[in-house]
């Protein structure tokens, strides 16, 4: 057979299919950083969305909208004709061996993380949630070492652990020494999201990053469509400007476009280094929470975010 699935192309071909500079680590860093900026707006946008949608409606509808955009790209954008499936006449489905990894991506970043963080934000401020999620870089690096076999240097791990320690200290201090239900949701979100990031970064080395998240979103449609229909019938909806803007951002900005550049960046510079760029995400979210939500920050929040920023330079300069 001459027709090839994009999932079976070599890593170089897969990256070239999306237009990335395969030899530029700096360009990969820029792409991963753009993903972090997109993700940093997720919590404020979710808070806006909750002004007009119930939590289950917001979670399901955002996934369906993102899948609609991703599915359209899979149909319209496509790949060169020689790489199209004759049966489908569009982007060929991934090989069977990649579907389990795509299911992990879907469970982690399409369903699990949005669900758990949305539930947390019902009782937690975006500032608190953002700093707790600052543990995500370390969690992702650990899972990458276990799943992909990456071996970062000792300096890398020291810096990553220092950033994580700052986040844990902030969480304990803000909760008075006891974890809240919101913290439990957030820590569970860390695990499922890190698993999704690790699998997505691995798959982005053998297929274009936009197809990784695209197929993961489409794979979840049998769950998200009925979930959206049921949730919208049970939860009240108020279509305010904030609610609609928040929904559109978390669906298109965070859940699709942000993950496209994020996975491309991961494929270019490696999962561990890309993950540590997310140490900047809490600081960015703190800025957005003040500008967009008018939240008042505890002194410890920006200090903690600044502390983890220091770790970014160390992790990016460290070997591996």
C-alpha positions in Angstrom: 0.0 0.0 0.0 1.2 3.4 -0.9 -1.1 5.4 1.3 0.5 6.2 4.6 -1.0 7.1 8.0 0.5 10.3 9.4 0.9 8.4 12.6 3.5 6.1 11.0 5.6 8.9 9.6 9.1 9.4 10.9 9.6 12.0 13.6 11.2 14.4 11.1 8.3 14.0 8.6 5.7 14.4 11.3 7.1 17.7 12.5 7.7 19.0 9.0 4.0 18.3 8.3 3.1 21.0 10.7 5.6 23.4 9.5 7.9 23.3 12.6 11.6 23.9 12.4 13.0 20.5 13.3 16.5 21.8 14.0 15.5 24.8 16.2 15.3 24.1 19.9 14.8 27.8 20.4 11.7 27.8 18.2 10.4 24.8 20.2 10.9 26.8 23.4 8.9 29.6 21.9 6.1 27.3 21.0 6.0 25.7 24.4 6.0 29.2 26.0 3.0 30.2 23.9 1.2 27.1 25.2 2.0 28.2 28.7 0.5 31.7 28.1 -2.6 30.1 26.7 -2.9 27.8 29.7 -2.3 30.7 32.1 -5.7 32.2 31.0 -7.6 29.0 31.6 -8.5 29.5 35.3 -9.7 33.2 34.9 -11.6 32.1 31.7 -13.2 29.2 33.7 -14.2 31.6 36.4 -15.9 33.8 33.8 -17.5 30.7 32.3 -19.0 29.7 35.6 -20.8 33.0 35.8 -23.2 31.7 33.2 -22.8 28.0 33.0 -23.0 25.2 35.5 -19.7 23.3 36.1 -20.8 20.2 34.2 -22.2 22.2 31.3 -19.0 24.2 31.0 -16.8 21.1 31.0 -18.8 19.2 28.4 -19.6 22.1 26.1 -15.9 23.3 26.0 -14.8 19.8 25.0 -17.5 19.5 22.3 -16.6 22.9 20.8 -12.9 22.1 20.8 -13.6 18.8 19.2 -15.7 20.5 16.5 -12.7 22.8 15.7 -10.3 19.9 15.8 -12.5 17.7 13.7 -12.9 20.4 11.1 -9.1 20.8 10.9 -8.7 17.0 10.5 -11.2 17.1 7.5 -10.2 20.4 5.9 -6.5 21.0 6.5 -5.4 17.4 5.9 -1.9 16.4 4.8 -0.3 15.9 1.4 -2.4 13.6 -0.9 0.1 10.7 -0.8 -0.4 10.6 3.0 -4.2 10.5 2.9 -6.2 7.3 3.4 -8.1 6.4 0.3 -11.0 5.2 2.4 -11.3 8.4 4.4 -10.1 11.0 1.7 -8.7 13.1 4.6 -6.2 12.8 7.4 -5.7 9.1 8.0 -6.5 7.8 11.4 -3.6 7.0 13.7 -2.2 3.5 13.8 -4.0 1.2 16.3 -0.9 1.1 18.6 -1.3 4.9 19.2 -5.0 4.8 20.3 -4.2 3.9 23.9 -1.9 6.8 24.2 -4.5 9.1 22.6 -7.0 7.8 25.2 -4.7 8.8 28.0 -4.4 12.3 26.4 -8.2 12.5 26.2 -8.7 11.2 29.8 -6.0 13.6 31.1 -6.3 16.9 29.3 -9.7 16.7 27.6 -11.8 15.3 30.5 -9.9 14.9 33.8 -8.0 18.2 34.2 -11.0 20.5 33.1 -13.4 18.5 35.3 -11.3 18.5 38.4 -10.1 22.1 38.2 -13.6 23.4 37.4 -14.9 21.7 40.5 -12.0 23.1 42.5 -12.7 26.7 41.3 -16.2 26.6 42.8 -14.6 27.0 46.2 -11.1 28.1 45.5 -9.7 31.4 44.1 -7.9 31.3 40.8 -4.8 32.6 42.5 -4.7 29.7 45.0 -5.5 27.1 42.2 -2.8 28.6 40.0 0.0 28.2 42.5 -1.1 24.7 43.5 -0.9 23.7 39.8 2.6 25.0 39.9 3.4 21.4 40.9 2.5 20.2 37.4 6.0 20.7 35.9 7.6 18.4 38.5 4.8 15.8 38.2 5.2 15.8 34.4 9.0 15.5 34.6 8.6 12.5 36.9 6.1 10.7 34.7 8.3 11.4 31.7 11.2 9.8 33.4 9.1 6.7 34.1 7.2 6.5 30.8 9.7 7.8 28.2 12.9 7.1 30.0 14.3 10.6 30.0 17.2 11.2 32.4 17.6 14.9 33.3 20.7 16.0 35.3 20.9 16.3 39.0 20.8 20.1 38.7 17.5 19.9 36.8 15.9 17.8 39.6 17.2 20.1 42.4 15.6 23.1 40.7 12.4 21.3 39.9 12.1 20.1 43.5 12.8 23.6 44.9 10.0 25.0 42.8 7.7 22.2 44.0 8.6 22.8 47.6 7.7 26.4 47.3 4.3 25.5 45.9 3.6 22.9 48.7 4.6 25.5 51.4 2.2 28.0 49.9 -0.6 25.5 49.8 -0.2 24.5 53.4 0.1 28.1 54.6 -3.0 29.2 52.8 -5.1 26.3 54.0 -4.0 26.6 57.6 -2.1 23.3 57.6 -5.1 21.3 56.4 -6.0 20.4 52.8 -9.4 21.5 51.5 -11.6 19.6 49.1 -10.5 22.1 46.4 -6.9 21.1 47.1 -7.8 17.4 46.7 -9.4 18.2 43.3 -6.3 20.2 42.2 -3.8 17.5 43.2 -5.8 14.8 41.4 -5.9 17.2 38.4 -2.1 17.4 38.5 -1.7 13.6 38.1 -4.2 13.2 35.2 -2.9 16.2 33.4 0.8 15.2 33.8 -0.1 11.8 32.3 -1.9 13.5 29.4 1.1 15.8 28.8 3.6 12.9 28.9 1.7 10.8 26.4 0.9 13.7 24.2 4.6 14.8 24.1 5.6 11.2 23.3 3.0 10.9 20.5 4.0 14.4 19.1 7.4 12.9 18.2 5.7 10.5 15.7 2.7 12.5 14.5 1.9 16.2 14.2 1.0 17.9 17.5 -2.3 19.3 16.2 -3.4 15.8 15.3 -2.5 14.5 18.7 -4.9 16.8 20.5 -7.3 16.7 17.5 -7.8 12.9 17.6 -7.9 12.9 21.5 -10.8 15.4 21.3 -12.7 13.5 18.7 -12.1 10.3 20.6 -13.9 11.8 23.6 -17.0 12.9 21.7 -19.1 9.8 22.5 -18.8 10.9 26.1 -18.8 14.7 25.9 -21.8 15.0 23.5 -24.4 13.2 25.8 -22.7 14.7 28.8 -23.3 18.2 27.3 -26.9 17.4 26.4 -27.7 16.2 29.9 -25.9 19.0 31.8 -27.5 21.7 29.7 -30.9 20.3 30.4 -30.3 20.2 34.2 -28.2 23.3 34.9 -29.3 26.9 34.3 -27.5 28.9 31.6 -27.1 32.7 31.5 -25.4 33.9 28.2 -23.5 36.9 29.5 -20.5 38.4 27.7 -18.1 37.0 30.4 -19.6 33.5 30.3 -19.5 33.3 26.5 -15.9 34.7 26.3 -14.7 32.4 29.0 -16.3 29.4 27.3 -14.8 30.2 23.9 -11.4 30.7 25.4 -11.2 27.5 27.4 -12.6 25.6 24.3 -10.5 27.0 21.5 -7.6 28.8 23.2 -6.8 26.4 26.0 -8.1 23.1 24.9 -7.1 23.2 21.2 -4.7 25.9 20.1 -2.7 26.0 23.3 -2.2 22.3 23.3 -1.2 22.3 19.6 1.8 24.6 20.2 2.5 22.9 23.6 2.9 19.4 22.1 5.0 20.8 19.2 7.3 22.5 21.7 7.5 19.3 23.7 8.5 17.3 20.7 11.2 19.8 19.8 12.9 20.4 23.2 11.9 17.3 25.2 9.1 16.8 27.8 11.2 17.6 30.9 12.4 21.0 29.7 9.1 22.0 28.2 7.3 21.0 31.4 9.5 23.3 33.5 8.4 26.3 31.4 5.1 25.9 33.2 6.7 27.1 36.4 5.8 30.5 34.9 2.2 29.7 34.6 1.2 30.5 38.2 2.7 34.0 38.0 0.9 34.7 34.7 -2.4 33.4 36.1 -1.9 35.6 39.2 -1.6 38.6 36.9 -4.7 37.7 34.9 -6.7 37.1 38.1 -6.0 40.6 39.3 -6.6 42.2 35.8 -9.6 40.2 34.8 -11.2 39.1 38.1 -10.2 41.8 40.5 -8.9 39.3 43.0 -6.8 40.4 46.0 -3.7 38.4 46.3 -2.1 37.3 49.6 1.5 38.4 49.9 2.7 34.8 49.7 1.1 34.2 46.3 3.3 36.5 44.1 6.4 35.6 46.3 5.8 31.9 45.7 5.3 32.4 42.0 8.5 34.5 41.8 10.4 31.8 43.6 9.4 29.2 41.1 10.3 31.5 38.2 13.9 31.4 39.4 13.8 27.7 39.0 12.9 28.0 35.3 16.3 29.4 34.3 18.1 26.7 36.1 16.0 23.9 34.6 16.4 25.3 31.1 20.1 25.6 31.4 20.6 22.2 33.0 21.6 19.2 30.8 18.7 17.0 29.7 
